[in-house]
Amino acid sequence: MSLNINALGLNFNTPLCLLSGNAGYGTEYLKVSGFNYDAIGAVFLKGTTEAERYGNPPERVTETPYGLMNAIGLQNPGAAAVIRDLLPKLNWDGSPHFIPNISGFSIDEYALLAQAFDQTPVPAIEINISCPNVKKGGAAFGNDPDLSAKVVEACRTVTTKPLIIKLSPNQTDISESARRCIEAGANALSAINTVSAMAIDIHTRKPRLGNNQGGLSGPAIKPIALLAVHKVYQVAKNHNVPIIGQGGITNSDDAIEFMLAGATLIGVGTALAKDPMIAGKIIKGIQKYMDKYGYTHVGQITGALELHDNSSGCTPASCLTK
Ligand SMILES: Cc1cc2nc3c(=O)[nH]c(=O)nc-3n(C[C@H](O)[C@H](O)[C@H](O)COP(=O)(O)O)c2cc1C
């Protein structure tokens, strides 16, 4: 039984990834007793901008039923410091792969960041065009397929490293965005980023987050994310472009749902804070599922979803007797 995935010209030990903003710059979780990277194929590093950023005013996270809302506002030390001080602390043997996540406030900034990371040992670059928590930039690009494509084109001209584009769920047609990004040179797609949301404290009559609004993650967004992955897969499969499925995964059943919908790799973000050892449990569950249904390679699950045939509509025989 094989859990290896070959994608983006890289070998991933397992299909499970730790998502950007939830695993720091790759070394933080190693301080947690018992944590290791054995079950993890890739770690996406915290979103990085050209200049250092202090992020949004507090509160930056708040819990909601079944989800977490955040408006961190891309706090990070800036690309030069990440490249100079943080990347050298990581192992570049590919187990796991460490992949930077870049965010810009202009197309030029995205290109500059892609060029900066091109000069480093990173095996690929994730481009966040979908951060809902900064006023300018981020989602402003990801919610407009034209701008999304322009960001990808600009980055494509400055690096030959694989480009992973992180798509926004906060747009009308995510499959159109996927198509435009692929045509512009995307090698993989991450779906989805957090969903724009608000929470209000009824006693102060103020939003719970200092930024007034934020991005919702965790189990609350899983059904939204699954449909998005299913839609993106309808486009991406024709171009052999892999999807990193994410949004609310908390156990192996969730992860398998994302793979059935079309994800090649799957990612865990919010759930990691509750259980830092979650990766090993998810991988064990996937192995059990593969054993039960006779899959010899984890990649065989990708896209194995069988849609209902509704072509004849609802008839007394098919519907009313149920
Ligand atoms: C606290 C927090 C910080 C995040 N920071 C980033 C980021 O810097 N860049 C990015 O592309 N996504 C960021 N995300 C989005 C996650 O990478 C992920 O796409 C999203 O949370 C959905 O997965 P989940 O439900 O498993 O958390 C962040 C999410 C959270 C909860």
The ligand as a MOL file (V3000), in Angstrom:
LIG
                    3D

  0  0  0     0  0            999 V3000
M  V30 BEGIN CTAB
M  V30 COUNTS 31 33 0 0 0
M  V30 BEGIN ATOM
M  V30 1 C -4.8820 31.6670 12.0170 0
M  V30 2 C -4.8640 31.4400 10.5370 0
M  V30 3 C -3.8950 32.0670 9.7520 0
M  V30 4 C -3.8690 31.8640 8.3670 0
M  V30 5 N -2.8920 32.4710 7.6260 0
M  V30 6 C -2.8230 32.2250 6.2860 0
M  V30 7 C -1.7650 32.7950 5.4950 0
M  V30 8 O -0.8990 33.5130 5.9910 0
M  V30 9 N -1.7620 32.5330 4.1620 0
M  V30 10 C -2.7150 31.7280 3.5680 0
M  V30 11 O -2.6650 31.5050 2.3610 0
M  V30 12 N -3.6960 31.1510 4.3100 0
M  V30 13 C -3.7620 31.3880 5.6340 0
M  V30 14 N -4.7640 30.7940 6.3780 0
M  V30 15 C -5.7360 29.8840 5.7200 0
M  V30 16 C -5.3250 28.4120 5.9070 0
M  V30 17 O -4.0690 28.1510 5.3360 0
M  V30 18 C -6.3950 27.4590 5.2990 0
M  V30 19 O -6.4500 27.6550 3.9090 0
M  V30 20 C -7.7880 27.6670 5.8780 0
M  V30 21 O -7.7140 27.9420 7.2660 0
M  V30 22 C -8.7110 26.4540 5.6610 0
M  V30 23 O -8.2450 25.2920 6.2870 0
M  V30 24 P -8.6840 24.8160 7.7850 0
M  V30 25 O -10.1710 24.8980 7.8640 0
M  V30 26 O -8.1340 23.4250 7.9160 0
M  V30 27 O -8.0250 25.7650 8.7380 0
M  V30 28 C -4.8230 31.0040 7.7530 0
M  V30 29 C -5.7880 30.3760 8.5510 0
M  V30 30 C -5.8110 30.5710 9.9250 0
M  V30 31 C -6.8590 29.8650 10.7550 0
M  V30 END ATOM
M  V30 BEGIN BOND
M  V30 1 1 1 2
M  V30 2 1 2 3
M  V30 3 2 2 30
M  V30 4 2 3 4
M  V30 5 1 4 5
M  V30 6 1 4 28
M  V30 7 2 5 6
M  V30 8 1 6 7
M  V30 9 1 6 13
M  V30 10 2 7 8
M  V30 11 1 7 9
M  V30 12 1 9 10
M  V30 13 2 10 11
M  V30 14 1 10 12
M  V30 15 2 12 13
M  V30 16 1 13 14
M  V30 17 1 14 15
M  V30 18 1 14 28
M  V30 19 1 15 16
M  V30 20 1 16 17
M  V30 21 1 16 18
M  V30 22 1 18 19
M  V30 23 1 18 20
M  V30 24 1 20 21
M  V30 25 1 20 22
M  V30 26 1 22 23
M  V30 27 1 23 24
M  V30 28 2 24 25
M  V30 29 1 24 26
M  V30 30 1 24 27
M  V30 31 2 28 29
M  V30 32 1 29 30
M  V30 33 1 30 31
M  V30 END BOND
M  V30 END CTAB
M  END
